Amino acid sequence: MSLRLQAQQLACERDDRWLFQGLDVDIHSGEVVRIEGPNGSGKTTLLKILSGQLSDYHGELYWNDQPMREVREHFLTNLLYLGHAPGVKTGLTALENLSWYQALDGQRGSESERLDALAIVGLAGFEDVPAGQLSAGQQRRIALARLTLTPRALWVLDEPFTAIDRHGVAALEAQLVAHANSGGCVIVTTHHELASSPALRRIELG
């Protein structure tokens, strides 16, 4: 199915300052869209609006050419959002964190699926280590395992490359492009300069 996420005339104000005004966004299947701009320009705020987490803005959102307010439930079944913080429970092991993620999504899943997802992000051998004993980069990898484990067409990712080493960066870049090439779409903020790709498009704020 072809995907389309639109925003028309978006405007958002914070602390008596407009982060952006009159912003139009049109995102389709097959694209990796990088939101760019200086710190404080509203990149994370825009991601949260586009992913349905914020309601205090002006403008209209559309999912597959229908008003978001009418198809919100369907939109959310297609969305995977990963925020700036890794969002792991430090008292749970890497494997238990993935089981917890699946339970939140209403998924049952299997241990073999979770083990495979951890192996893909380079955490084979760390499955039973409590997340609190892992490095920041390894905790980020637990969260990124959801990209494999939780099938969603639209990925919205806020600084997913944070604390990841260069091998992990290359693997994640390839994964984003592969997802777009398979018919999905990705919206991402990052200070990392993404490698040039036909799938890559940029939206500049500020």
C-alpha positions as CSV (number, residue, x, y, z in Angstrom):
1,M,0.0,0.0,0.0
2,S,1.2,3.5,-0.8
3,L,1.7,5.7,2.2
4,R,1.3,9.5,2.4
5,L,1.6,11.8,5.4
6,Q,0.8,15.4,4.9
7,A,0.8,18.6,7.0
8,Q,-0.6,21.8,5.7
9,Q,0.2,25.2,7.1
10,L,1.7,23.9,10.4
11,A,2.5,26.5,13.0
12,C,3.7,26.0,16.5
13,E,4.6,28.5,19.3
14,R,6.6,27.8,22.4
15,D,7.5,30.4,25.1
16,D,6.1,33.3,23.0
17,R,8.2,32.3,20.0
18,W,7.1,30.7,16.8
19,L,9.2,27.6,16.1
20,F,7.7,27.4,12.6
21,Q,4.8,28.9,10.6
22,G,3.1,28.0,7.4
23,L,5.0,24.8,7.1
24,D,3.8,22.3,4.4
25,V,5.0,18.7,4.5
26,D,4.3,15.9,2.1
27,I,5.9,12.5,2.8
28,H,5.5,9.4,0.7
29,S,6.4,5.7,0.6
30,G,10.0,5.2,-0.4
31,E,11.4,8.3,1.3
32,V,13.9,8.9,4.1
33,V,13.1,12.5,5.2
34,R,15.7,14.2,7.4
35,I,14.4,17.1,9.4
36,E,17.2,19.7,9.7
37,G,17.8,22.9,11.6
38,P,19.7,24.5,14.4
39,N,19.1,23.5,18.0
40,G,15.8,25.1,19.2
41,S,14.3,25.2,15.7
42,G,11.6,22.8,16.5
43,K,12.8,19.5,15.1
44,T,11.6,17.3,17.9
45,T,8.4,19.3,18.2
46,L,7.7,18.7,14.5
47,L,8.3,14.9,14.9
48,K,5.9,14.8,17.9
49,I,3.2,16.7,15.9
50,L,3.7,14.4,12.9
51,S,3.5,11.3,15.1
52,G,0.3,12.5,16.8
53,Q,1.8,13.1,20.2
54,L,1.2,16.9,20.4
55,S,-2.1,18.7,19.7
56,D,-1.2,22.3,20.5
57,Y,-0.4,23.5,17.0
58,H,-2.1,25.2,14.1
59,G,-2.7,23.5,10.7
60,E,-4.0,20.2,9.5
61,L,-2.6,16.7,9.3
62,Y,-3.6,14.1,6.7
63,W,-2.9,10.4,6.5
64,N,-3.4,8.8,3.1
65,D,-5.4,11.9,2.0
66,Q,-7.8,11.7,4.9
67,P,-8.0,14.1,7.9
68,M,-5.8,12.6,10.7
69,R,-8.6,13.1,13.3
70,E,-10.8,10.7,11.3
71,V,-8.1,8.0,10.8
72,R,-5.9,8.4,13.9
73,E,-6.4,4.8,15.0
74,H,-5.3,3.4,11.6
75,F,-2.4,5.8,11.5
76,L,-1.1,4.6,14.9
77,T,-1.2,1.0,13.7
78,N,1.3,2.0,11.0
79,L,3.6,4.1,13.3
80,L,6.8,3.3,15.1
81,Y,8.2,6.2,17.1
82,L,11.6,6.1,18.8
83,G,12.4,9.2,20.9
84,H,15.7,10.8,21.8
85,A,16.0,8.8,25.0
86,P,16.4,5.1,24.4
87,G,13.3,4.3,26.5
88,V,14.7,1.0,28.1
89,K,14.0,-0.3,31.5
90,T,17.4,-0.5,33.2
91,G,16.3,-3.3,35.6
92,L,15.3,-5.6,32.7
93,T,17.7,-7.5,30.5
94,A,17.9,-6.7,26.8
95,L,15.7,-9.7,26.0
96,E,13.2,-8.7,28.7
97,N,13.0,-5.2,27.3
98,L,12.1,-6.5,23.9
99,S,9.4,-8.7,25.4
100,W,8.1,-5.6,27.3
101,Y,8.0,-3.6,24.1
102,Q,6.0,-6.3,22.3
103,A,3.6,-6.5,25.2
104,L,3.0,-2.8,25.0
105,D,2.2,-3.2,21.3
106,G,-0.2,-6.1,21.9
107,Q,2.3,-8.5,20.4
108,R,3.1,-11.9,21.7
109,G,6.2,-12.7,19.7
110,S,8.7,-15.4,20.3
111,E,12.0,-15.6,22.1
112,S,13.7,-16.6,18.8
113,E,12.4,-13.4,17.1
114,R,13.7,-11.3,20.0
115,L,17.1,-13.0,19.9
116,D,17.3,-12.5,16.1
117,A,16.5,-8.8,16.6
118,L,19.2,-8.3,19.2
119,A,21.7,-10.1,16.9
120,I,20.9,-7.8,14.0
121,V,21.8,-4.7,16.2
122,G,25.0,-6.3,17.4
123,L,23.8,-7.4,20.9
124,A,24.3,-11.2,20.5
125,G,25.8,-12.4,23.8
126,F,24.2,-9.5,25.8
127,E,20.7,-10.9,25.8
128,D,20.6,-11.6,29.5
129,V,22.6,-8.6,30.7
130,P,20.5,-6.0,32.6
131,A,20.2,-2.9,30.5
132,G,21.5,-0.8,33.4
133,Q,24.9,-2.5,33.0
134,L,25.1,-1.8,29.3
135,S,26.7,1.3,27.7
136,A,24.6,4.1,26.3
137,G,25.2,2.8,22.8
138,Q,24.1,-0.7,23.7
139,Q,21.0,0.7,25.4
140,R,20.3,2.6,22.2
141,R,20.7,-0.7,20.2
142,I,18.0,-2.3,22.4
143,A,15.6,0.4,21.3
144,L,16.7,0.1,17.7
145,A,16.0,-3.7,17.7
146,R,12.3,-2.6,17.6
147,L,12.8,-1.6,14.0
148,T,13.2,-5.3,13.2
149,L,10.9,-6.7,15.8
150,T,7.8,-4.4,15.4
151,P,6.6,-4.2,11.8
152,R,5.4,-0.7,11.0
153,A,5.3,1.2,7.7
154,L,6.2,4.6,9.1
155,W,9.3,5.1,11.3
156,V,9.7,8.4,13.1
157,L,13.1,8.6,14.8
158,D,14.5,11.3,16.9
159,E,18.4,11.2,17.0
160,P,18.6,7.4,16.5
161,F,22.4,7.6,15.9
162,T,23.2,9.0,19.3
163,A,26.0,7.0,21.1
164,I,26.2,4.5,18.2
165,D,29.7,3.6,16.9
166,R,30.6,3.9,13.2
167,H,29.7,0.2,12.5
168,G,26.3,0.7,14.0
169,V,25.8,3.9,12.2
170,A,26.5,2.3,8.8
171,A,24.2,-0.6,9.6
172,L,21.4,1.7,10.7
173,E,21.7,3.9,7.6
174,A,21.4,0.8,5.5
175,Q,18.4,-0.3,7.4
176,L,16.6,3.1,6.9
177,V,17.2,3.0,3.2
178,A,16.1,-0.6,2.9
179,H,12.9,0.2,4.8
180,A,12.2,3.0,2.4
181,N,13.0,0.9,-0.6
182,S,10.6,-1.8,0.6
183,G,7.7,0.7,0.5
184,G,8.0,2.2,4.0
185,C,8.9,5.7,4.9
186,V,11.2,7.2,7.5
187,I,11.2,10.6,9.2
188,V,14.4,11.3,11.2
189,T,16.3,14.0,13.0
190,T,20.0,13.6,13.4
191,H,23.2,15.5,13.7
192,H,24.9,12.8,11.7
193,E,25.2,13.5,8.0
194,L,23.4,10.8,6.2
195,A,25.0,9.2,3.2
196,S,23.6,10.3,-0.1
197,S,20.7,8.1,-1.4
198,P,17.9,8.5,-4.0
199,A,15.5,7.9,-1.1
200,L,16.9,10.8,1.0
201,R,15.1,14.1,1.2
202,R,15.6,17.1,3.5
203,I,13.2,19.5,5.3
204,E,14.9,22.6,6.7
205,L,13.6,24.4,9.8
206,G,14.8,27.7,11.1
